[in-house]
């Protein structure tokens, strides 16, 4: 692994871009962002650097677990960077995110300001407890959507709450699935996870049930007046059902095979499916 790729993997660049894009897409979806707004640029960049800080701290804390699990995609565990690099990146990213957040309105500012110390506490201490591990991830992803809805006003539209709830449960399902691949290292290092306590098979079922529940509510705006732009929109329904069908296939494969190799392969497909769902909503709103 070269150093450039190492930085991309340490910072989870794709995840950071996705989070920043989520702020902008939410603004478009709730009709706050109809013309260019500097506030949305600042908010998305603040979330972008907050994501950098979170994942740098995550890899710093998990370095021994990642070494135990022989994670080839973790640059700290493979010696590409020293742990101090992650600390410096996390610190610099926090400073940038804080500085940007002070240019925002009070509510999104306080959400970002509060989120960073919570991320620090989670990554360095709380993530070893099963009650906090999945909850934090769910709240963080829901928070991205809520920040996007609150950039210009204090009103969180019904659709924003709806998407935040979907994001919350998707994230919990996603995190439980990832824990299946890391179960050996987590057990060896004393980190309590759902797969570690209940077994990988039961964890896979839990991930599937939560995930399918989240994805199956995606078509509901077609049938109910969640938002008039999606009600009886057959283009939206057809597109979103592709995402639903893909999630069913991913879930089936997870129930068949819970090996680390299978989980990492499904991880990429599941993340792409989340992005697909967001695009389906955006197309439904625009067309």
N, C-alpha and C positions, 0 to 999 in steps of 0.2 A: 504494500500500500504506500503510494507516494504521499508527500505532505499535503499537496493540494486536495487530493481525495480524502485525506485524513481530516482536514478542516471541514469539508462538506459533511462527512459522517459524524464528526464530533458535534457540530452545530445543528445537525439534522436540517440542512438547508431547505429541503423540500417541505418538511413539516412547517418550518418558519414561514416560507412563502405561502403555504396553504392557510396558515392562521391569519397572516396579514391580508390575504385575498378574502378570507371569510368576513373580515370587518367591512371591506368595500362592498362585497356582494350583499351583505345584510343591509347596508345603507341603500343600495339599489332596490332591493326587494321591498323594504318598508317605505320606499319613495321619499326618503330624506335626501338621498344623493341623486339628484336629477341633472345637475351641472357640476363642473369641477369645483371641489371644495378643499381648501388647504387643510381644514380640520380632519378630513378623512385621510389625507396623506400622513399627517402627524400621528393620528390614532393607529393607523396600520403599521407605521414604522415602530411605534412604541411597543405594539404587540409583537412585531417581528423580533426586536432585540430582547424582549422579555422571554420569548421562546428560546433564543440562543442561550440566555442565562440559565434557563431551566434545564436544558439538555446537557450543558456543560457540567452543571452540578450533579445531574443524574449519573453521568459517566464517571465523575470523580468519586462519587459514593460507591458505585457498583464495580469499581475496577477489579476487586478480588473475585466477585461473582462472575464477571465477564471472563476473567482468566480461567476460572474453574470450568466454565462452560465452553471455553475455547472459541470465544466469539471473534471471528476474523474481521467483522465489520466494526469493531470497537478500537479506535486508534490508541487509546490510553492502555488498554489491556495488551495490545500488541507492541507497545514500546515506541510507536511512531512519535508520540509526544510524552513529555513528563507530566505528572498530575498537576504540577504548578501552572502549566499552560491552561488547563481547564479552569483553574481558580482565577487566573488573570482575565481570561475571556469572560467568565461569569461576572466578575467585578466590573469590567469595562462595559459590558452589555447592560448591566443594571444601572450604571450611571447614565448611559445614553437614554435608556427607557424612562428613567426618572425625569431627566431633563426635558424630554419630549412631552411627557405626561403633564408637566406644569403649564403647557400651552393649551391644554384641553379644558373643557367645562368640568365643574366639580365632580359629578358622579363618575364619569369614565376615568377621570384623574384618580379619584380615590380607589376605584376598582383596581387600577394598575399598581398604584402605590401599595395597596394592601396585598395584592397578589404576589409581588416579588418576595417579601419576607415569609409569606406562607410557603412559597416554593422552596425557599432556603430551608425552612424547618422541615418540610416534607422530604426533600431529597437527602438531608443530612441526618434525620432522626425518625420522622413519623412513618416513612414508607415501609419500615420493617414491621409495622402493625397492620394486620389485615383490614381493620376497620377504616383506615385512612388511605390505604394504597390505591384502591380503585375509585374511592370517592373523590379524591383530589383531581384525578385525571378527568372524571366526568364534569366536575364543576369548572375546571379550567377551560374545557372546550365549550361548555354552555356560556361561560363568561365572555368568550370571544364574540359570540353572536349578540349578547346583550350590550357589550361595548359598542358594536356596530350600530345598534338601534338607538343608543343614547348619545351619540357624538354631537348632534345638533339640538336635541330637546330632551325633556325628561319623560317622554312618553314611550313606553315599550309596547308596540303593537301586538295584537293577538298572534299574528303570524310569527313574530319574533320569539314570543314565548313558546309557541308550537315547535319551531325549529330548534330552540335551545333545549327543550325537553328531549327531542329526538337525538340531538348531539350528545346530551348527557348519557343516555342509555347506550348509544352506539359506542361511546368512549369506554364505558364500563365493560361492555362486551369485548371490545378490542383489547383492553388491558388484561382481562382474564385470559384471553387466548394467548397473548404474549407471555404471560406468566407460566403457561404450560411448557413452553420451550426452555425457560430458565429454571425449572423446578429443582433440578439437581443442585445447581449452584446456590439457589436461595436456601434450600434445606441445609446445605453444608455451612452456610454463613449465618444461619439462624434467622433468616428473614421469613416471616409468616405470610403465606399466600394461600389463595383458595386451592390451587392444585396441590400445594404441599400438605394442606390439612385434609382435603377430601379426595385427592387423587385426580389424575389427569382426565380420566374418563368423565367423572362427574363435573369437573371444571369445564370440559368441552360442551357438555349438555347445557350447563348454566350460560356459557357464552353464547351458544346457539339460541337458546330460549330468549335471552335478553335482546340479542341482536336481531332476531327475526321479528320480535315484538316491535322493536324500533323501526325496522324497515317496512313492516306491514302497515304502519300508520302513514307512510309517505303518500299513498294514493288518496287518503281521506279528504283532502281539500277538493278533489273532484266531486265527491258525493255530498259534502257538507260545506256550508258557507263559512269556511275558515278565512277565505279571501275571495272576493268576487272574480278576480282575474283568473283563478284556477277552477272555479265551479263550472262543471260540465265542459271543461277544456279537454277535448279528446287527444290533442297533440301532447299535452302534459301527461295524461294518463298513459298513453302508449309508451312514452319515453321512460316514465318512472317505473313502469312494470318491467322494463329491461333490467333496471337496477334491482328490483325485487327478485327477479328470476336468478340473477347473478349471485345475489346473497344466499339464495337457497342452495345453489351449487357449491358455494364456498362452505356453507354449514355442513352439507353432506360430506364433503371431503374431510372436514375437521373431525367429524364423528367417526369416520373410518380410520383416520391416521392422526395420532397426536405426537408424532416424533418431532424433534426440533426442526429438522429439515422441512417437514411438511408445514409446520407453523410459520416459518420464515417465508416460505413460498406464498402461503395464503395471506400473510400480513400485507404483502405488496398488492395483491388482488383486492383485498378488503379496503385498503386505503384508496385505491383507484375507484372502487365502487362508491365510496363516500363522495369523492370528487364528481363522479358521474351524477349522483343524486343532486348535488348542488347545481350542476349545469342544467339538469332537467327542470328544476324550479325556476332558474333564471330564464330559460327559454320560454317556459309557461308564462312568466310575467311579461316578457318582452314581445311575445307573438300571440 
